[in-house]
Amino acid sequence: MRYVSTRGAAAELGFADVLLAGLASDGGLYLPAQWPQLPPLEELRGRPYDQIAVEVMWPFVADDIDRAAFERIVTEAYATFDVPEVCPVVPIGSSVAGRDLLLLELFRGPTLAFKDVALQLVGRLFDHVLAQRDERICVLGATSGDTGSAAMDACAGRDRVDIFILFPDGRTSEVQRRQMTTLGAANAHALAVPGTFDDCQDLVKAAFADHVFRDEVHLSAVNSINWARVMAQIVYYVTAHLSVSPDGAPVSFVVPTGNFGNVLAGWAAARMGLPIERLVIASNRNDVLTRFFTTGTMAITEVVPTTSPSMDIQVSSNLERLLFEALGRDGAAVADLMSTFRSDGSVSVEPAVLEALRTEFDCGRLDDTAAAAVIREVHDRTGLLLDPHTAVGIGVAESMLVAGPLADPTVPVVCLATAHAAKFPDAVEQATGIRPALPDRLGDLYERSERVEHVPADLGAIESLIRAELG
Ligand SMILES: *Cc1c(COP(=O)(O)O)cnc(C)c1O
């Protein structure tokens, strides 16, 4: 399998190079040169998650990774989840009489958010590919909470990877901070920086722009534009489909969306032949995607903070992959579009392109008050506590059950649950009066000892610290 850049000007690469590169050299994102087709669903039905994962992902990696090694890596990655189904599906009914919604629980991994599904695999793939090449990398990132903890957990204890995550001191939740500071792995470093998430992000960008430093320490990133993350997420659309549609009839999915990575994996599953009826993009008040899929114009506005912070995004990087396909894989056209977007803060697609996208996608938005009402209603009716991101998806789904894209009662509706309620305890407590408890396996999080390095918001200081730690 070869991979092409969405901007058409970078060399085609194989899987291992795409994994390590992340972004293409022309600024684009990688996509497979052709879409492989899934094995017949009957052949997958009834098999364990890790085996299905290997079958679904194999064509993407086959040229670069040995089959037995890949099977071992996948099995190890998903053994870190707390249920054998890995991503179980749970029926939760709905507030709309006679209609049932199905929750796809993606938060059963070590850090309680769906990013574990991709990152537990990607951390191990890094180690494997780097060992083959006898190389090391130093992962550097900034986090406001979720991505950093998932990436640190995935890289902790790996042989060939060191990871340094900058977080704004005092501005993450205590759970998020402790998930980064209590790993007890010599190669995983949580750096507390005075300032905001944007300050941390700027320091990371500056470190990547320092080419001498970047080459010296082999700097790398694990951000959501990495193809391997999208690839790993395709799997749970397939396993959810198998479990809710015994005869292989189409299923609709509702996806709480920020950077467009999760829902893009559903779209990729459809390219591979999975029968999907509708893909619903659910946004909070930061509704750049809802506006784009309604009007065909994407325009940046101010980010407003919400109770679902992992969706507080105005530039959804992964949308570029969808645009590439919608524009007939014309890399030059995508490059033009992105450059207009960068210079004007706004860009439009032709009505015919929007119409084509709308044959698959629908969209909706929900504000914090409505999301809190959903958390309360579902708790009253079922006893289940939803996290605020998941609640945005459920609320949007419910608004489409009577009239609209999800009205056909014969099509199962699967809502993706992207975090455990205990990851966002304040919003859940405010909605229900109940503070969600951490799952048992994290029960000692508050007793574990923390290791955190305090650094000034200064590039030179951060580079010295990284050099010293790497010895
Ligand atoms: C990252 C994240 C999202 C958004 O996912 P994208 O792939 O960026 O669309 C939604 N919910 C939670 C809890 C997340 O951590």
The ligand as an SDF file (V2000), in Angstrom:
LIG
                    3D

 15 15  0  0  0  0  0  0  0  0999 V2000
  -10.5860   14.3290   20.9830 C   0  0  0  0  0  0  0  0  0  0  0  0
  -11.9770   14.1720   21.4910 C   0  0  0  0  0  0  0  0  0  0  0  0
  -13.1100   14.4320   20.6850 C   0  0  0  0  0  0  0  0  0  0  0  0
  -12.9900   14.9500   19.2620 C   0  0  0  0  0  0  0  0  0  0  0  0
  -12.4910   13.9690   18.3940 O   0  0  0  0  0  0  0  0  0  0  0  0
  -11.9880   14.4000   16.9270 P   0  0  0  0  0  0  0  0  0  0  0  0
  -11.3610   13.1910   16.3680 O   0  0  0  0  0  0  0  0  0  0  0  0
  -11.0170   15.5160   17.1440 O   0  0  0  0  0  0  0  0  0  0  0  0
  -13.1970   14.8140   16.1820 O   0  0  0  0  0  0  0  0  0  0  0  0
  -14.3740   14.2150   21.2140 C   0  0  0  0  0  0  0  0  0  0  0  0
  -14.5280   13.8060   22.4970 N   0  0  0  0  0  0  0  0  0  0  0  0
  -13.4680   13.5590   23.3030 C   0  0  0  0  0  0  0  0  0  0  0  0
  -13.7230   13.1280   24.7050 C   0  0  0  0  0  0  0  0  0  0  0  0
  -12.1650   13.7210   22.8400 C   0  0  0  0  0  0  0  0  0  0  0  0
  -11.1250   13.4850   23.6770 O   0  0  0  0  0  0  0  0  0  0  0  0
  1  2  1  0
  2  3  1  0
  2 14  2  0
  3  4  1  0
  3 10  2  0
  4  5  1  0
  5  6  1  0
  6  7  2  0
  6  8  1  0
  6  9  1  0
 10 11  1  0
 11 12  2  0
 12 13  1  0
 12 14  1  0
 14 15  1  0
M  END
$$$$
